[in-house]
Amino acid sequence: MKVFLITPVRSLTGWERNAIEIYLHNLESHDVQVYWPFRDTDYSDPSGLSASTRHREVMKGSDEVHIWWNPASEESIFLLGMAWAMGKRLAIANSITVKEHVRQNAGRSFPALMLQWGVKKTIKESRHEPDRDPKRGVAGTE
């Protein structure tokens, strides 16, 4: 199986990076081929067009898209829209954070949409979900 993993890039915190790497390792240890833009994309193009084009091509070839949601990540919103337009299945890597965000912020939002769209259980959800920073609580809500 091929997965495109959406995560923050510019706004990625150290704690998030560690948690995402655990999630990534979990997937790859189950023979899932993961494209993680933070790790696998050349961001030397100043406009970002070549990176976005690469993301589109890789996402087209993926079986599903997984997302590590952080509301501060503009690039995640762009890639989420791309995945929606392609009709990709969505798995939410940090579902605790997304559910907490929806609980705290009633109404329409990307997290609420993701919960409706992202019905697939991920490998990680059947084990340990490392999306809480012990120092700050739920990731992305500070």
PyMOL commands that place a pseudoatom at each C-alpha (Angstrom):
pseudoatom trace, name=CA, resn=MET, resi=1, chain=A, elem=C, hetatm=0, pos=[0.000, 0.000, 0.000]
pseudoatom trace, name=CA, resn=LYS, resi=2, chain=A, elem=C, hetatm=0, pos=[1.143, 3.550, -0.762]
pseudoatom trace, name=CA, resn=VAL, resi=3, chain=A, elem=C, hetatm=0, pos=[0.353, 6.418, 1.606]
pseudoatom trace, name=CA, resn=PHE, resi=4, chain=A, elem=C, hetatm=0, pos=[0.868, 10.150, 1.207]
pseudoatom trace, name=CA, resn=LEU, resi=5, chain=A, elem=C, hetatm=0, pos=[1.390, 11.622, 4.702]
pseudoatom trace, name=CA, resn=ILE, resi=6, chain=A, elem=C, hetatm=0, pos=[0.292, 15.246, 5.140]
pseudoatom trace, name=CA, resn=THR, resi=7, chain=A, elem=C, hetatm=0, pos=[1.972, 17.019, 8.048]
pseudoatom trace, name=CA, resn=PRO, resi=8, chain=A, elem=C, hetatm=0, pos=[3.109, 20.529, 8.838]
pseudoatom trace, name=CA, resn=VAL, resi=9, chain=A, elem=C, hetatm=0, pos=[6.395, 21.459, 7.174]
pseudoatom trace, name=CA, resn=ARG, resi=10, chain=A, elem=C, hetatm=0, pos=[7.226, 25.070, 8.037]
pseudoatom trace, name=CA, resn=SER, resi=11, chain=A, elem=C, hetatm=0, pos=[5.287, 25.040, 11.324]
pseudoatom trace, name=CA, resn=LEU, resi=12, chain=A, elem=C, hetatm=0, pos=[6.435, 21.574, 12.447]
pseudoatom trace, name=CA, resn=THR, resi=13, chain=A, elem=C, hetatm=0, pos=[7.437, 21.546, 16.134]
pseudoatom trace, name=CA, resn=GLY, resi=14, chain=A, elem=C, hetatm=0, pos=[10.126, 19.291, 17.565]
pseudoatom trace, name=CA, resn=TRP, resi=15, chain=A, elem=C, hetatm=0, pos=[7.594, 17.313, 19.568]
pseudoatom trace, name=CA, resn=GLU, resi=16, chain=A, elem=C, hetatm=0, pos=[5.345, 16.852, 16.528]
pseudoatom trace, name=CA, resn=ARG, resi=17, chain=A, elem=C, hetatm=0, pos=[8.268, 15.690, 14.428]
pseudoatom trace, name=CA, resn=ASN, resi=18, chain=A, elem=C, hetatm=0, pos=[9.116, 12.995, 16.995]
pseudoatom trace, name=CA, resn=ALA, resi=19, chain=A, elem=C, hetatm=0, pos=[5.487, 11.830, 17.211]
pseudoatom trace, name=CA, resn=ILE, resi=20, chain=A, elem=C, hetatm=0, pos=[5.141, 11.798, 13.408]
pseudoatom trace, name=CA, resn=GLU, resi=21, chain=A, elem=C, hetatm=0, pos=[8.350, 9.782, 13.079]
pseudoatom trace, name=CA, resn=ILE, resi=22, chain=A, elem=C, hetatm=0, pos=[6.873, 7.194, 15.473]
pseudoatom trace, name=CA, resn=TYR, resi=23, chain=A, elem=C, hetatm=0, pos=[3.713, 7.083, 13.359]
pseudoatom trace, name=CA, resn=LEU, resi=24, chain=A, elem=C, hetatm=0, pos=[5.779, 6.830, 10.164]
pseudoatom trace, name=CA, resn=HIS, resi=25, chain=A, elem=C, hetatm=0, pos=[7.885, 4.010, 11.600]
pseudoatom trace, name=CA, resn=ASN, resi=26, chain=A, elem=C, hetatm=0, pos=[4.687, 2.158, 12.560]
pseudoatom trace, name=CA, resn=LEU, resi=27, chain=A, elem=C, hetatm=0, pos=[3.395, 2.366, 9.001]
pseudoatom trace, name=CA, resn=GLU, resi=28, chain=A, elem=C, hetatm=0, pos=[6.692, 1.456, 7.338]
pseudoatom trace, name=CA, resn=SER, resi=29, chain=A, elem=C, hetatm=0, pos=[7.220, -1.487, 9.705]
pseudoatom trace, name=CA, resn=HIS, resi=30, chain=A, elem=C, hetatm=0, pos=[3.946, -2.880, 8.296]
pseudoatom trace, name=CA, resn=ASP, resi=31, chain=A, elem=C, hetatm=0, pos=[5.288, -2.689, 4.717]
pseudoatom trace, name=CA, resn=VAL, resi=32, chain=A, elem=C, hetatm=0, pos=[3.435, 0.524, 3.905]
pseudoatom trace, name=CA, resn=GLN, resi=33, chain=A, elem=C, hetatm=0, pos=[5.307, 2.751, 1.445]
pseudoatom trace, name=CA, resn=VAL, resi=34, chain=A, elem=C, hetatm=0, pos=[5.006, 6.305, 2.811]
pseudoatom trace, name=CA, resn=TYR, resi=35, chain=A, elem=C, hetatm=0, pos=[5.742, 9.570, 1.058]
pseudoatom trace, name=CA, resn=TRP, resi=36, chain=A, elem=C, hetatm=0, pos=[6.322, 12.234, 3.724]
pseudoatom trace, name=CA, resn=PRO, resi=37, chain=A, elem=C, hetatm=0, pos=[6.876, 15.638, 2.108]
pseudoatom trace, name=CA, resn=PHE, resi=38, chain=A, elem=C, hetatm=0, pos=[8.936, 16.887, 5.064]
pseudoatom trace, name=CA, resn=ARG, resi=39, chain=A, elem=C, hetatm=0, pos=[11.433, 14.089, 4.414]
pseudoatom trace, name=CA, resn=ASP, resi=40, chain=A, elem=C, hetatm=0, pos=[10.942, 13.312, 0.734]
pseudoatom trace, name=CA, resn=THR, resi=41, chain=A, elem=C, hetatm=0, pos=[10.496, 16.685, -1.026]
pseudoatom trace, name=CA, resn=ASP, resi=42, chain=A, elem=C, hetatm=0, pos=[13.086, 19.152, -2.312]
pseudoatom trace, name=CA, resn=TYR, resi=43, chain=A, elem=C, hetatm=0, pos=[11.865, 22.579, -1.162]
pseudoatom trace, name=CA, resn=SER, resi=44, chain=A, elem=C, hetatm=0, pos=[14.557, 24.626, -2.932]
pseudoatom trace, name=CA, resn=ASP, resi=45, chain=A, elem=C, hetatm=0, pos=[12.050, 26.186, -5.376]
pseudoatom trace, name=CA, resn=PRO, resi=46, chain=A, elem=C, hetatm=0, pos=[11.255, 29.642, -3.919]
pseudoatom trace, name=CA, resn=SER, resi=47, chain=A, elem=C, hetatm=0, pos=[7.636, 29.729, -5.161]
pseudoatom trace, name=CA, resn=GLY, resi=48, chain=A, elem=C, hetatm=0, pos=[6.787, 26.179, -4.086]
pseudoatom trace, name=CA, resn=LEU, resi=49, chain=A, elem=C, hetatm=0, pos=[5.299, 25.308, -7.479]
pseudoatom trace, name=CA, resn=SER, resi=50, chain=A, elem=C, hetatm=0, pos=[7.676, 22.417, -8.186]
pseudoatom trace, name=CA, resn=ALA, resi=51, chain=A, elem=C, hetatm=0, pos=[7.089, 20.953, -4.711]
pseudoatom trace, name=CA, resn=SER, resi=52, chain=A, elem=C, hetatm=0, pos=[3.309, 21.274, -5.110]
pseudoatom trace, name=CA, resn=THR, resi=53, chain=A, elem=C, hetatm=0, pos=[3.481, 19.651, -8.548]
pseudoatom trace, name=CA, resn=ARG, resi=54, chain=A, elem=C, hetatm=0, pos=[5.537, 16.784, -7.099]
pseudoatom trace, name=CA, resn=HIS, resi=55, chain=A, elem=C, hetatm=0, pos=[3.030, 16.374, -4.254]
pseudoatom trace, name=CA, resn=ARG, resi=56, chain=A, elem=C, hetatm=0, pos=[0.154, 16.183, -6.727]
pseudoatom trace, name=CA, resn=GLU, resi=57, chain=A, elem=C, hetatm=0, pos=[1.891, 13.497, -8.800]
pseudoatom trace, name=CA, resn=VAL, resi=58, chain=A, elem=C, hetatm=0, pos=[2.838, 11.389, -5.777]
pseudoatom trace, name=CA, resn=MET, resi=59, chain=A, elem=C, hetatm=0, pos=[-0.620, 11.779, -4.233]
pseudoatom trace, name=CA, resn=LYS, resi=60, chain=A, elem=C, hetatm=0, pos=[-2.252, 10.605, -7.492]
pseudoatom trace, name=CA, resn=GLY, resi=61, chain=A, elem=C, hetatm=0, pos=[-0.336, 7.341, -7.157]
pseudoatom trace, name=CA, resn=SER, resi=62, chain=A, elem=C, hetatm=0, pos=[-1.144, 6.823, -3.491]
pseudoatom trace, name=CA, resn=ASP, resi=63, chain=A, elem=C, hetatm=0, pos=[-3.796, 4.447, -2.226]
pseudoatom trace, name=CA, resn=GLU, resi=64, chain=A, elem=C, hetatm=0, pos=[-4.765, 6.760, 0.601]
pseudoatom trace, name=CA, resn=VAL, resi=65, chain=A, elem=C, hetatm=0, pos=[-3.789, 9.945, 2.384]
pseudoatom trace, name=CA, resn=HIS, resi=66, chain=A, elem=C, hetatm=0, pos=[-2.996, 10.219, 6.064]
pseudoatom trace, name=CA, resn=ILE, resi=67, chain=A, elem=C, hetatm=0, pos=[-2.911, 13.560, 7.850]
pseudoatom trace, name=CA, resn=TRP, resi=68, chain=A, elem=C, hetatm=0, pos=[-1.266, 14.803, 11.023]
pseudoatom trace, name=CA, resn=TRP, resi=69, chain=A, elem=C, hetatm=0, pos=[-3.436, 17.870, 11.610]
pseudoatom trace, name=CA, resn=ASN, resi=70, chain=A, elem=C, hetatm=0, pos=[-2.081, 21.101, 13.061]
pseudoatom trace, name=CA, resn=PRO, resi=71, chain=A, elem=C, hetatm=0, pos=[-4.367, 24.121, 12.562]
pseudoatom trace, name=CA, resn=ALA, resi=72, chain=A, elem=C, hetatm=0, pos=[-1.321, 26.384, 12.064]
pseudoatom trace, name=CA, resn=SER, resi=73, chain=A, elem=C, hetatm=0, pos=[-0.271, 24.494, 8.922]
pseudoatom trace, name=CA, resn=GLU, resi=74, chain=A, elem=C, hetatm=0, pos=[-1.294, 26.293, 5.716]
pseudoatom trace, name=CA, resn=GLU, resi=75, chain=A, elem=C, hetatm=0, pos=[0.357, 23.674, 3.527]
pseudoatom trace, name=CA, resn=SER, resi=76, chain=A, elem=C, hetatm=0, pos=[-1.775, 20.964, 5.145]
pseudoatom trace, name=CA, resn=ILE, resi=77, chain=A, elem=C, hetatm=0, pos=[-4.963, 22.795, 4.121]
pseudoatom trace, name=CA, resn=PHE, resi=78, chain=A, elem=C, hetatm=0, pos=[-3.702, 22.997, 0.520]
pseudoatom trace, name=CA, resn=LEU, resi=79, chain=A, elem=C, hetatm=0, pos=[-2.794, 19.294, 0.431]
pseudoatom trace, name=CA, resn=LEU, resi=80, chain=A, elem=C, hetatm=0, pos=[-6.037, 18.295, 2.132]
pseudoatom trace, name=CA, resn=GLY, resi=81, chain=A, elem=C, hetatm=0, pos=[-7.963, 20.078, -0.643]
pseudoatom trace, name=CA, resn=MET, resi=82, chain=A, elem=C, hetatm=0, pos=[-5.863, 18.263, -3.212]
pseudoatom trace, name=CA, resn=ALA, resi=83, chain=A, elem=C, hetatm=0, pos=[-6.678, 14.904, -1.593]
pseudoatom trace, name=CA, resn=TRP, resi=84, chain=A, elem=C, hetatm=0, pos=[-10.401, 15.776, -1.484]
pseudoatom trace, name=CA, resn=ALA, resi=85, chain=A, elem=C, hetatm=0, pos=[-10.400, 16.719, -5.178]
pseudoatom trace, name=CA, resn=MET, resi=86, chain=A, elem=C, hetatm=0, pos=[-8.775, 13.374, -6.029]
pseudoatom trace, name=CA, resn=GLY, resi=87, chain=A, elem=C, hetatm=0, pos=[-11.314, 11.436, -3.961]
pseudoatom trace, name=CA, resn=LYS, resi=88, chain=A, elem=C, hetatm=0, pos=[-8.624, 9.888, -1.759]
pseudoatom trace, name=CA, resn=ARG, resi=89, chain=A, elem=C, hetatm=0, pos=[-9.434, 7.908, 1.370]
pseudoatom trace, name=CA, resn=LEU, resi=90, chain=A, elem=C, hetatm=0, pos=[-8.321, 9.771, 4.488]
pseudoatom trace, name=CA, resn=ALA, resi=91, chain=A, elem=C, hetatm=0, pos=[-6.882, 8.491, 7.761]
pseudoatom trace, name=CA, resn=ILE, resi=92, chain=A, elem=C, hetatm=0, pos=[-6.304, 10.910, 10.634]
pseudoatom trace, name=CA, resn=ALA, resi=93, chain=A, elem=C, hetatm=0, pos=[-3.011, 10.208, 12.369]
pseudoatom trace, name=CA, resn=ASN, resi=94, chain=A, elem=C, hetatm=0, pos=[-3.674, 12.432, 15.397]
pseudoatom trace, name=CA, resn=SER, resi=95, chain=A, elem=C, hetatm=0, pos=[-7.394, 11.890, 15.810]
pseudoatom trace, name=CA, resn=ILE, resi=96, chain=A, elem=C, hetatm=0, pos=[-7.342, 12.826, 19.514]
pseudoatom trace, name=CA, resn=THR, resi=97, chain=A, elem=C, hetatm=0, pos=[-6.205, 16.340, 18.567]
pseudoatom trace, name=CA, resn=VAL, resi=98, chain=A, elem=C, hetatm=0, pos=[-8.783, 16.618, 15.798]
pseudoatom trace, name=CA, resn=LYS, resi=99, chain=A, elem=C, hetatm=0, pos=[-11.642, 15.438, 18.024]
pseudoatom trace, name=CA, resn=GLU, resi=100, chain=A, elem=C, hetatm=0, pos=[-10.593, 17.851, 20.773]
pseudoatom trace, name=CA, resn=HIS, resi=101, chain=A, elem=C, hetatm=0, pos=[-10.416, 20.736, 18.292]
pseudoatom trace, name=CA, resn=VAL, resi=102, chain=A, elem=C, hetatm=0, pos=[-13.944, 19.962, 17.065]
pseudoatom trace, name=CA, resn=ARG, resi=103, chain=A, elem=C, hetatm=0, pos=[-15.224, 19.714, 20.643]
pseudoatom trace, name=CA, resn=GLN, resi=104, chain=A, elem=C, hetatm=0, pos=[-13.743, 23.126, 21.528]
pseudoatom trace, name=CA, resn=ASN, resi=105, chain=A, elem=C, hetatm=0, pos=[-14.768, 24.854, 18.274]
pseudoatom trace, name=CA, resn=ALA, resi=106, chain=A, elem=C, hetatm=0, pos=[-18.349, 24.090, 17.287]
pseudoatom trace, name=CA, resn=GLY, resi=107, chain=A, elem=C, hetatm=0, pos=[-19.428, 24.620, 13.704]
pseudoatom trace, name=CA, resn=ARG, resi=108, chain=A, elem=C, hetatm=0, pos=[-17.909, 24.011, 10.296]
pseudoatom trace, name=CA, resn=SER, resi=109, chain=A, elem=C, hetatm=0, pos=[-14.178, 23.486, 10.191]
pseudoatom trace, name=CA, resn=PHE, resi=110, chain=A, elem=C, hetatm=0, pos=[-11.523, 21.424, 8.474]
pseudoatom trace, name=CA, resn=PRO, resi=111, chain=A, elem=C, hetatm=0, pos=[-11.229, 19.146, 11.541]
pseudoatom trace, name=CA, resn=ALA, resi=112, chain=A, elem=C, hetatm=0, pos=[-14.998, 18.498, 11.515]
pseudoatom trace, name=CA, resn=LEU, resi=113, chain=A, elem=C, hetatm=0, pos=[-14.851, 17.727, 7.793]
pseudoatom trace, name=CA, resn=MET, resi=114, chain=A, elem=C, hetatm=0, pos=[-11.896, 15.391, 8.354]
pseudoatom trace, name=CA, resn=LEU, resi=115, chain=A, elem=C, hetatm=0, pos=[-13.791, 13.442, 11.022]
pseudoatom trace, name=CA, resn=GLN, resi=116, chain=A, elem=C, hetatm=0, pos=[-16.694, 12.919, 8.600]
pseudoatom trace, name=CA, resn=TRP, resi=117, chain=A, elem=C, hetatm=0, pos=[-14.377, 12.018, 5.712]
pseudoatom trace, name=CA, resn=GLY, resi=118, chain=A, elem=C, hetatm=0, pos=[-11.669, 10.127, 7.615]
pseudoatom trace, name=CA, resn=VAL, resi=119, chain=A, elem=C, hetatm=0, pos=[-13.443, 6.982, 8.662]
pseudoatom trace, name=CA, resn=LYS, resi=120, chain=A, elem=C, hetatm=0, pos=[-10.586, 4.537, 8.155]
pseudoatom trace, name=CA, resn=LYS, resi=121, chain=A, elem=C, hetatm=0, pos=[-8.770, 3.317, 11.258]
pseudoatom trace, name=CA, resn=THR, resi=122, chain=A, elem=C, hetatm=0, pos=[-5.026, 3.659, 11.039]
pseudoatom trace, name=CA, resn=ILE, resi=123, chain=A, elem=C, hetatm=0, pos=[-2.495, 1.098, 12.200]
pseudoatom trace, name=CA, resn=LYS, resi=124, chain=A, elem=C, hetatm=0, pos=[-1.557, 3.386, 15.073]
pseudoatom trace, name=CA, resn=GLU, resi=125, chain=A, elem=C, hetatm=0, pos=[-5.111, 3.786, 16.362]
pseudoatom trace, name=CA, resn=SER, resi=126, chain=A, elem=C, hetatm=0, pos=[-5.174, 0.119, 17.288]
pseudoatom trace, name=CA, resn=ARG, resi=127, chain=A, elem=C, hetatm=0, pos=[-2.124, 0.636, 19.528]
pseudoatom trace, name=CA, resn=HIS, resi=128, chain=A, elem=C, hetatm=0, pos=[-0.754, 3.822, 21.055]
pseudoatom trace, name=CA, resn=GLU, resi=129, chain=A, elem=C, hetatm=0, pos=[-1.681, 7.265, 19.824]
pseudoatom trace, name=CA, resn=PRO, resi=130, chain=A, elem=C, hetatm=0, pos=[1.269, 9.625, 20.452]
pseudoatom trace, name=CA, resn=ASP, resi=131, chain=A, elem=C, hetatm=0, pos=[-0.527, 12.859, 19.636]
pseudoatom trace, name=CA, resn=ARG, resi=132, chain=A, elem=C, hetatm=0, pos=[-0.460, 14.421, 23.085]
pseudoatom trace, name=CA, resn=ASP, resi=133, chain=A, elem=C, hetatm=0, pos=[2.497, 16.486, 24.145]
pseudoatom trace, name=CA, resn=PRO, resi=134, chain=A, elem=C, hetatm=0, pos=[2.856, 15.832, 27.895]
pseudoatom trace, name=CA, resn=LYS, resi=135, chain=A, elem=C, hetatm=0, pos=[4.078, 19.393, 28.409]
pseudoatom trace, name=CA, resn=ARG, resi=136, chain=A, elem=C, hetatm=0, pos=[1.307, 21.139, 26.446]
pseudoatom trace, name=CA, resn=GLY, resi=137, chain=A, elem=C, hetatm=0, pos=[-1.674, 18.813, 26.329]
pseudoatom trace, name=CA, resn=VAL, resi=138, chain=A, elem=C, hetatm=0, pos=[-3.275, 18.113, 22.982]
pseudoatom trace, name=CA, resn=ALA, resi=139, chain=A, elem=C, hetatm=0, pos=[-0.974, 18.933, 20.082]
pseudoatom trace, name=CA, resn=GLY, resi=140, chain=A, elem=C, hetatm=0, pos=[-1.855, 22.000, 18.080]
pseudoatom trace, name=CA, resn=THR, resi=141, chain=A, elem=C, hetatm=0, pos=[-4.244, 23.509, 20.659]
pseudoatom trace, name=CA, resn=GLU, resi=142, chain=A, elem=C, hetatm=0, pos=[-1.838, 25.605, 22.672]
for i in range(1, 142): cmd.bond("trace and resi %d" % i, "trace and resi %d" % (i + 1))
show_as sticks, trace
zoom trace
